[in-house]
Amino acid sequence: MAGKANADRILLGIAGLLLMLIAASGARADDWSHYGGDAGGQRYVAASEIAPGNVSALAEAWRYRTGELDAVPADTRRKYAFEGTPILVEGSLILCTPFNRVVALDPATGAERWRYDAKVALDRKPGNQYVCRGVAYWKDAAAKADDVCASRIFMGTVDSRLIALDAKTGKPCAGFGLDAARPGEINAGADISLVWPGEYQFTSPPVVAADTVIVGSSISDNVRADAPKGTVKAYDARTGAPKWNFDPVARGAKEQPGNWPSGAAAHTGQANVWAPISVDEKRGLVFLPTSSPGPDFFGGLRAGDNRYSDSVVALKAATGEVVWSFQTVHHDVWDYDLPAQPTLATLTRDGKPVDVVVQVTKTGFMFVLERDTGKPFFGVEERPVPQGGAPGETLSPTQPFPVKPPALIPQKLEKGGAWGLAWFDKRACNAKLDKARNEGIFTPPSTQGTLIYPFTGGGANWGGMAFDPARRIAIINENIAGHIVTLFPAGEFKSRKEVDEKAEISPQRGAPFGMRRDLFVSPLGLPCTPPPWGKLVAVDLNDGTIKWSVPLGTVRDLAPVPIPLNWGVPNFGGPLVTESGLVFIGAAMDNYIRAFDVNTGAELWKGRLPAGGQATPMSYVWKGRQYVVIAAGGHARAGTKLGDYVIAYALPEKRN
């Protein structure tokens, strides 16, 4: 029996090694060819030159400036957010700027190789700022290597165009598009009726599956119930000819009529996909993170669960056919849409590999779903939630709660539990809390005013998560703050807006209620929720437990004086994880990029940025040297310092 036991151990060891090899996907050291590193958004690089033992020696290797911030008017800068992450393809780093210029840089020096300008109008007043998070790369398997546009860069623009460029030269691909006067582009928003030009835009990169290029959209919230439809559109990657559309509202009403009342789909908009999409190239599937239907904070006009909204939806990339869907919020009236790219990972069960989709959310929940079926990997329970919505509302009696992992952030603030820097600050915060309806997560919006906690900025946001495939650790940056959302009769919108023009007061036209959304902050302008206000969290997906959690960022660049109190601050951007066991992240509102130990959460290094780092870093090895690159351009709405920098860090070069 001892011999058999030894043989079993050997076989198990071999099986474990094979599983590690299967799991070790993500970007190669010399290849970051997708916005999220790989097509599944792992934000992982198989590089180990920069390691926990030497990261303290990391220094700036080069910096590049786009120059575009100085070329726009001051009022345009108020809508500026540099959230871009470069990709490494065809021997160049390629990225887009907030005003939809595409630049190609030398990976070793940052020198500009080519530039393309989409010439977007600067007077559109985009509802979701001037943003371009990234571009997509496609290589035409049917083309010869030296053919023009044999490899392409695709970009969506703030004015809803889809543009195809030659990846080697940056010149538009003449065979792409239906308008000979505008070669290399299609107007993907031509069929959309808008209240103003900036109501509909593209902010996240397209994706390409086989020879199909797919794009979602970003649509302004809270303006009207009959907002633009959140239709995902697919085109032929060679010609730009339309292939298929997926409208979550119309398709949901048709295929699952019990979840949409008769006629509701006709006057309901959005449920769009504004966050990045993931692709499983082997299965021929794309995974969509859909958003909430309109309007965000009143659902009486769209009774039912509103299926395909607030869902991970798996589609056949070639046809748009639904394979499965999983809804993370039923009948959303909290703006708890899915804000981040679904991450494709491989876990194990009973010693066998299981491919999964991992979805992080604004609520602080993480849903782990089997990739073939959408079935929860760790289990999900339907639990009762607060009821008694505004007149005419039709709430879901239950919401899905993951069995594992546990919520990554607090989801309820007890009476008297508000925070304040001084006694008067705390008293004022608790007075606000006493006035608001506050029964924990999923307390419905009300005319009384409701504490939405976590707030509508997350939990997690568009930066998503990073996944270490060898250690099976997920890294997520989380926000911890609250909103007070107050409904009021729709007829009062104009008078309320005139009284307080700077407040966020929205009409929700077509609904019986308008909406006011206020950050839950003290008279000193600090969050009334206890710190930390931003965290970096590691989840061990071997067993669905929280491995560690640490504050992310200091109040240095928020306070009147630069006191580096390590309270954690709100953050926008995402993490990167390396094979050597490092997590790199900017995101926080104190203008630093940091490196953490993936096993312990210990901060090992930080570099001061010349502007806000509200972007996700990437990494690659070029000619034997590893670089970490981040866009440092700030975020106007978040209030961080604006700039137009792309900065690369590396270890000192070795001398012979």
N, C-alpha and C positions, 0 to 999 in steps of 0.2 A: 504493500500500500504506500510505503514511503516513496518508491520509485514513481508511482502514479501521481502522488501529490507533487513531487518535483516537476514531473512533466506538465501537470496542470498549471503550476506556477510559471513555467517557461512559456506555455501557450498564452496564459493571461498577460504575461509581460510583452509578448509579441503583439497581442491584440491591442494592448495599451499604446505601444509604439505606433501601430498603424493608425489608431484613433487620433493620436497627436499629429501624425502626418496629414490625415484627412482634415483635421481641424485647423491646421496652420495655413489658413488662406490669407486674405488681406493683401496689401500691396507688397510686392517684392522690394528689396532695397533700392533697386534702380528703376522702379516703375510705380508712379502714383498717377495712374491714367484715368481715374474717376474723381469726382468731387470728394467722395468719402473714402478715397484710397482705392477701394475695389468697388465692384458693381453692387455689392451688398452693404456698403457703408460702414465697414468695421473701423475705419480710421486707425488702422494698425499698419506699421511698417516693419518688415523683417530686417532690421538693421540694429547693430549692437556696438558700433564704434563709440558712440556716446552712451555711457553707462552710469549707474549710480555712483561708482567709484571715481569718475572723472568729470561728471557734469558740472562741478563747481568751477572748472576751467573754461567753460563755454564762453565765447565772446563773439561780438558782431563780426561777420565775415564780409558782408556787403549790404548796401541799402540802395533802393531805387525809389524815385519819386515820379508819380504819374504826371504831376504838374497841373492837373485839371481843377483842383480846388480853387486855385488863385484865378482861374479863368471864368468863374461863374459869379453872378450877383450874390449879395449878402442874403437876400430873401430865399434864394435857391439853396444856399448852404444849410438853411434850417430844415431842409428835407433830405439831408445827406447822411448816408450810413455806409461805411466801407466794410462789408461783411464777406469779402471774397476770399476764396481758397484756390491757389493755383493748382494746375495739374502738370505732370511731367510727361510729355509725349514728343516724339520726333526730335529728341535732343534739345528741347526748349521747355522752360517753364512758361505756361500760358494761363493768363487770368483775365478777368473782366473787371472794369471799374464801375462805380455807382452810376455813371452816365453812359454805360454801355460802350466803352472803348475796350478793345481787346488788345493786349500787348503780349509779345513773346520775348522772354529774357534768357540770357546765357545763364545756365545753372551754376556756373562757377564764379561769375563776376557780377551778375545782375545787369549787365549791359543790354540795352534794348536792341532786339533784332528786327522786329517789325511791329507795326501798330495799325489797327483798323478802327475807324470811328463810325458808329452807327448813326450819328447825327440825330439823336433824339431831341425833341423839343424840351426846352427848359421852363416852360410855362404850364405844364400839365397839372401841377399840384397833385402829385400821386398820393393816394390815400395811405400807402404803405412805404413812403419815402422813395428816394432814388436809391435802388438797391440792385446789385447783381452778385449773387453768391458764388457763381461759378459757371463753367462751360462744360460741354460734353465732347468727347472724342470718338470718332468712328473711322475704321479702316475698311475700305470697300474690297471685299475678298474677290470680286469679279474684275477689278481694275489691275492694270500693270503698275508696278512700283513707281515708274516715272510719269504716269499719267497726271494731268492737272486734276486736283481734288481727289486723288486716290485715297487720301486721308483727309478728314474734315473736322472742323471745330463747329459745333452748334451752340448758339446763344439765343436765349429769349430776352426781349427788351422791355423797357418800361412802357413803351407804346405798343406792346403786344405783337411785335414781329418775331418770327423765327428765322434766324440768319445762319447760313452755311458758308464757311470760309475754308480755303485751302490751308491745311494745318502747317504747311511748310513756308508759305508766303504771306498768309493773311489776306489774300485777295478773294473776293466773293466768287462762289461757285456758280458759273453762268448757267449750268443746266438745272439748277435748283430753283423752283418757283414758277409761277404761272404768268407772271407779268414781265414781258421782255424789257420793259423800261426800268425794272427794279431787279436785276439779276442777283441771285444768291439769297433771296428772301421771300417769305410769304407773310401776308397780313393775317395772322391767326385769330385776330380779334375783330375782323371785318364784319362779322355777323352779330356783334354784341351792341345792343342799344344802351347808351350810357347817359347818366345825368350830367357828368362832367368828364373830361378826357382822362383824368387820373383815377377813375373809379375801378378800372380793370388794367392789370399789368402782369408781367412775368418777373419774378424775383429769384426763384431757384433754378438751377440748371435743368435743361432737358435731359432725358436719358435715351440711349439707343439699345434696342434689343434686336439682334440679327440685322435686318435692313429697315427697321421701323424706328422712327424718332418720335418720342412721346413728350408732351409738355402739359404741365398743370398751370394754374393761374392764381394770382393774388387779387382779391376783391375786397373793396372797402366794407367795413362792418357797420351795422347799426343805422344805415341811412334809410333803407326801405325794405319792406317785406319781399317785394318782387324785384330783388336785386338781380344782377346778371347770374346766369346759370354757371355752376362750377364744373363745366364740361371739360374732361380730359380729352385731348385731341392727339391723334396719331397720324403721321405722314410717312410717305416713302422717303427714305434717307437719300436716295439718288435724285429724285425729281421734285419732291415736295408735294406730290399728289396726295390728297386726303385718303386715309385708309379706314379709320373707324373713330367713333366718338363714344365716350362714356359719361353720361350725365347722371350722377348719383341720385338726384331727386326723381327725374323722370323714369330712370330704370328701376329705382326702388318702388315707385308707385305702380309700375307695370308688373314687375315680377313678384312683389310682396304686397299686394293691395291692402292686407290687414294692418299694415304699419303706416299707411298714409290714407287719410280720408278722401273720399271722392272729390276730385277737382282741386285738391290742395297743391298738387305738383305744379299746376298751371300758374299759381300766384306765389310760389316759393322759389327763392333763388339761393345761390351759393352752394354749400356742401362741397366747396372747391378743394383742390389739392395744391396748397401753396408751399408746402414743405417738399424736400427732395423725395424722389421716387427711387425704389430699389429694384434691381433686376436679378433674377435667377436665370442665367443664360442656359444652363443645362436643362432646366425644366421648361424653358420658354415662357416664364411667368414674370409679370411685374407686380409690385406690391405698392398700393396707393395708401397714403395716410389722409383720409378725407376730413373735412372740417364740418362745422355746425351749419345747419340751414338758417336762413334769415327769417326774421331778425333775431339777433343773438339772445335777447333777454326776455322774449315773450313768444310762447309757442302755441297760443290758443287757436291760431289760424292753421296749424299743421299738427292736429292731434295724432297720437300714435307714437311708436318708437322712432319713426323717421329713418328706417333702415337704409344702409349704405352711407348715411352721414355719420360722422364721428367714428369711423370704422377703418380697420385694416382690410382692404379689398384686394384679393388676388385675381388678376386677369390674365388670360392668354394674350401674350404680347402681339401675336400675329393678327388676332381678330377682335380683341376687346371683350371676349366672352368671360363672364364671371365664373371662376372656379370655386371660390369660397369667400366668405366675409365674416368678420368678427367685430361686433359693435362694442366700443369701450364706454360710451355714455348713451343712454336711451333718452330721446326727446330732450336734447341739450338746450337749457336756458341759462347757462353759465359761461358761455364762450370757452368751453373746455374742449375745443377742437384738437385734432392730432397735429402737433406742431413740428414733428421731427421725422426724419427718414427712418423707416423700418429697417432694423439691422438684421442681416442674415448671418446666422451662426450655427455651429454644430455642437450639440451637447451629447451626453451619454445617458442611457437608461438600461439597466441590467447588462452593462458591459458592451452595449451596442450603440453605434452613432445614431443620433436623431437630429435631422436638420430642422431648425426653428427660425421663426421671425420674432425679434424682440422689439417691442414698441414702448418707448417712454412717453409720458404724458404730462400735461399741465397739472394734473391732480396730485402728482407724486407717485402714482402707481406705475408699475412696470408689468406689461402683459407679455408672457412668453407663449407663443403659439406654434404648434407643429406645422411645418411648412407645406405639407401635402394636403392637410385637411382644415387647418385653422383651429383645431382642437387645443384647448389650453394644456400646456405641458405640465404645469404644477397645479392646475385646477383653478376654477373661478366660481365664486358663490354669488347668487343674487340675494342682496340684503335690503331690508326696508330702509327707506330714506325719508327725510322730512316732507310733509305734504302741506296743503293749504296755500296754493299759489295765488297770484293775482286773479281778480274776477275774469272768468273766461278761460283760464289756464287749464291744461289737461296734463298733469305731471305723470311720469312713470312711478308706480308705487315702489319699485326696486331699482337698484343699480348694480352693475357687476363689480365685485371686489376680488382681486386676486388672492388666492390662498397663500401663495408665495410668489415673489418676495413681499415682505411687509411694505407699507407705505414708506417712502424714502424721506418724507418731511412731515411736519405736523399738519393735521387737517382740521383741528378744532382749537379755538381759543376760549378757555373757560371764563365765566363772568369774573371780573376783577383781575384778569390775567394780562391786561395790557401792559406795555413797557414804556418807560420814559426815562430820559437822561436825568431829569430833576423831578422833584415831587410834584411841581405844578404841571410838568409835562405828562407825567404818568396819570395824574388826576384828569387832565383834559382827555387823554386817550381812553381812559375807563369810562368817562362820561359819554363819549362817542359810542363806545361798545355797548353801554347800557341802553342807548336809544335804538340800536340796530337789532334786527332779527338775527339770531345767532344760535343755530342748533347743530353746528358742525357742517362737514362737507355735504353738498347738495341741498343746503337750505335755499329755497326758491327766492328769486328777486321779489321785492314787495314795494308798496307805496310807503311803507314805514322806513325803508332802507335796510338792506341785508348785507351782512359781512360775507363776502366771497373770499374764502380762505381754504386753499391757496388762491392767490389772485390770478387774473386772466393772463398774466405774463409767465405763469409757471410757479412751481415745479420746473420741469424741463421745458425748453423752448427749441428754436430751430437748430441750435448747435448739436442736439441729439446726444448720442453716447459713443464711446469707443469700446472696442471689445478685444481683449487679449485672447486669441484662440488657443494658445498653449495652456495658459493658466485658467482659462474660462472665467475671466473676471471682466465685468462690465463697469465702465467708469462714466458717471453722469454728473454734470454740474446742475445744481438746482437753485431756484429762487424761493425765498420764504418771505412773503409779504401778503398784505390784504387789500382788497378794494371794498368800498361801500357803494353798492349799486342801488339806486332809488328810481322806482317807476313813478310816472306822473301822467295825468290825462294828456292825450296827444295834443289837444287844443292849446295847452299851456307852453308848448315848445318855444314859440317866438318870444313870449314875454320873459320866460326863464333865461333864454339865451341873451336877451338884451340886458338883463340885470347882471349877469356874470359871463362875459364874453370869453374869458380865458378858461372857464371850466369845460370839461368834456360833457356836453349835453347834446344828445342825438335824437332825431325825430322818430326813428323807426316807422317811417311813413307806411300807411296801410294797416298798422296795428293800432289798438286802442290806447297804447301807452308809449310815451317817449321814455328816454332813459338818461340818467345822470350817473357817471362813474367817477368816483373820487378815490385817490390813493388813501389808505388808512394810515395817516401820518399825524404827528404831533404839531403843536404850535412852532416848535423849532425845526420842523420839516423832516424829522427823523421818523422811520417806521414805528408804528405803535405796537407792532408784533415783536416779541423778544428776539434778540440776536442769537445765532448768526442769521443774517439776511441773505446769505449765499453760502452754499456748501458744495463740496466735491465729495461724491459718495461712490464707494466701490461695492459692487454686489457680486458675491460668489455664486455663479450660476451652476456650479456643481450641485449645490443643495438649496439655492434660493435664499440665502441669508445675506445680511449686510456685513461686509468684511470690515470696513472702516468708514468713517465720516469725519471730515475736517472742514473748518471755515475756509471760504475762498475769498481772499481779498481783504484789504484794510480800508479804513475810512480816510486814509491820507489825502486823497484828492477830492474828497467830498466835504471834509470839515473846513471851517474857516481858517484853521491853522493845520499844518501838515503833521498831525499826530497819527502814527501808524498803528492804531488800535486794531487788533486782529479779530474783528467782530464778524467778518464775512460781509460781502456787499452784493447787491443785485448784479447779475452778470448775463451777457449775451454773447454767444460764441460757443465753441465746443472743444472737446479734448482730443488729443492724439496719444496713442500708446505705442511703445516700441518693444521690439523683441528683447532688449536688454532689461526691461522692467521699469521704464520711465513713463510718466504721464506728463505731457506738455499741455499747457492751457494758458490763454490770455483771459478774455471774457470779462473779468472783474472790472469795476469802475475805478481802479487805482493805477491804470497805465503800466502794468507789468505783464510779462510773460513768465510763467513759473514752471518748474519741474518738480514732480512728486514721485516718491517711491510707490510703485504699483502694489507692493505687498503690504505696506504699512501706512501709507498716506503721509509720510514725513516729507516736508518741503525741503528739497535739496539745493535748489538754485532759483534765482529770479533775475530777470534782466529788465531794466527800465526802458520803457518805450517812449518815443517822442510824441505819441498821440494814443488815443484809446485803442485797445486791442480787441475790439468786438468782432472778431473773426476766428475761424478755426484754423490752427496751424497744420502744416503738413511737413513731411520729412522724406529725404531720399539720399542715396549715395551716388556721388558723381566723381568719377576718376579716383575712386578709393577714399573719398572724404565724405563724411555724413554731414548734411545740413538740416537745420530746422528753420522753416520759413513761416512768417506770419504777416498779414496785412495790418498795419497800424494806422488807421484813419479815423477812428472814433465813430460816434453815433450821436447825431444831433438830438434825437428825441430822448435818448438816455442821458444827455448832458455831459458826455465825455469829450475830451479835447479832440478837435478835428485835425486831420492831416491827410496826407496822400502817400504814405510810405509803405514799401514792402521791404522787410528786413530779414536777412538770413544770418543764422548763428552757426558756428562750428567750433571744434576744438582747434587749438593752435596747430599750424602745419608742422609736420615732422621734418626735421632737417637731417640730411645724411652726414 
